[in-house]
Amino acid sequence: MAFIHGITMLLVYQLVGEVTVRLADVPIPGPVLGMVMLFATLWIRGQAPDSLEQASSALLAHLSLLFVPAGVGMMAHFDRIAEEWLPITLALLLSTIITMVATALIMQFTTRWLVRPSGPEKSHDD
Amino acid sequence: MTDPNLRDIWVYLSASPLMGLTITMVAYALAYRLYQRADSNPFTNPVVTSVAMLIGVLLLTGTSYDDYFEGGQFVHFLLGPATVALAVPLYQQFSRLRQLWLPVSISLVCGVVIAAGSSIGLAWLLGGSTEIQMSLAPKSATAPVAMGISEKIGGLPSLTAVLVVITGITGAVLGTKLFEWLRIKDDTAKGIAMGVAAHGIGTARAFQVSSQMGAFSGLAMALSAFATALIVPWLVDWLQALV
């Protein structure tokens, strides 16, 4: 029963998020707002209920599965991709590598410069 | 299929969501098993292998993507609740996050600008059409966000959905190698980079490395969805004024 409660809670937050986004005409997707609202709730309550932890870890453990149907959508775009395959593949590949490397380096650099290494959770000094 | 009963069954099945849903689950189960057998080698990422298997099956049986998606939509739908569920690991990492809010914000804004700017710039340099440039621009954001932005700036939303998945796979496959090569050991930096560059598929990979990397990747994915929605349309206007 706990799992059912957890999944229901996730759906309710998503629903509230979707409705709010449409009513307020905000340019972000409903689930993202639902996530922010759930985070705020957990913060105010000061703990995450077991049912919610169960449901969220079950969903997140196989997050990759959820992208499979969208990935298969590639077959509907074979023609377009074949037409401009060079700019698409190169831009996508290089841009992803550049973004990943730059973001990791910026995060590492700013953490070292801006966060005082105090407490047990200080960053690595390698 | 000479037996009329078998043909009837096939006609029924090919039009029923049961087919698309079942083959999605079976393909993923097989792909995941392969991934485990290969010792979680990122090159055997279960999204790549299951998508390849499914496209193969659909092409061989002459099934259209729309018919497949009748069943596939049930799995696709869960992306919504899974996005909401990211609040939980995020909350569990709250104390660490509070300490790191400034570096996280800086990395996030830079990451989003670099992701969109470099994909537009590279596609333009390589002779890609404006439509392709605009479809690529939001590729690092999670699928529902990216599709909305793509439509707004003149891309093709359904092509963007595919590019988003390929981007996620690219990030998930190359990420850990890149970090090793750059000698980045901090799980928070790795997680933020994974989430900014490779959204949910990168986050799935990050959770397999460590729960801290996963939580930070989920955080970066969620926040960069906001940042992309706010920054990218403005960045596109600015770039177009420049040319």
Interface residues (C-beta under 8 A of the other chain):
Chain A: I7 L10 L11 Y13 Q14 G17 P27 I28 P29 G30 P31 V32 G34 M35 V36 L38 F39 L42 W43 A48 L52 E53 A55 S56 S57 L59 L60 A61 H62 L63 S64 L65 L66 F67 V68 P69 A70 G71 V72 G73 M74 M75 A76 H77 R80 I81 E84 L86 P87 I88 L90 A91 L92 L93 L94 S95 T96 I97 I98 T99 M100 V101 A102 T103 A104 L105 I106 M107 Q108 T110 T111 L114 V115 G119 E121 S123 H124 D126
Chain B: G20 T24 A27 Y28 Y32 N45 P46 V47 S50 V51 L54 I55 L58 L59 Y65 Y68 F69 G72 Q73 V75 H76 L78 L79 G80 P81 A82 T83 V84 A85 L86 A87 V88 P89 L90 Y91 Q92 F94 S95 R96 Q99 L100 L102 P103 V104 I106 S107 L108 C110 G111 I114 A115 S118 S119 L122 A123 L126 G127 G128 S129 I132 L136 K139 S140 T142 A143 P144 V145 G148 K152 L156 S158 L159 A161 V162 L163 V164 V165 I166 T167 G168 I169 T170 G171 A172 L174 G175 L178 F179 L182 R183 I184 K185 D186 T188 A189 K190 I192 A193 M194 V196 A197 A198 G200 I201 T203 A204 R205 F207 G214 G218 A222 A225 F226 A229 L230
